[in-house]
Amino acid sequence: MQNAMIDADSDINHHIMTQPTVRTTITLPEELLKATDLMITQGKVKSRNEFIAQALRHELAALKQAEIDAALAEMAQDPDYHTEVLRMEAEFTTASWEAFQLGESQS
């Protein structure tokens, strides 16, 4: 399979960027380039540059979410964390009950 070289900013004149940009060259499998160009032709995306930036943002967000999920999973296994959560829940239960009683007395 042959790779295609593209300039990610090749259509910069057709798309106004609101953030600072850096020109770079990337190597893509030919079928990805063809599929991207087809999406542009069909009007589903405005440009190669916009599509690549959108895909990168999507993947970076997914990686960040995976990091958060891993941290939460680790916390779920931490006995000290469980103890702290139970302590906080007990404190809030008392405060919630007091707020409920205050609300009922004002009704």
Residue pairs with C-beta under 8 A, 6 or more apart in sequence:
1 29
1 30
1 31
2 30
3 27
3 28
3 29
3 30
4 27
4 28
4 29
4 30
4 33
5 25
5 26
5 27
6 25
6 26
6 28
6 33
6 48
7 23
7 25
8 23
8 24
8 25
8 26
8 48
8 49
8 52
9 21
9 23
9 24
9 49
10 48
10 49
11 47
11 48
11 49
12 21
12 49
14 46
14 47
15 46
15 47
15 49
15 50
26 52
28 36
33 48
36 45
36 48
36 51
36 52
37 48
39 45
39 51
40 46
40 47
40 48
40 51
45 51
45 54
75 81
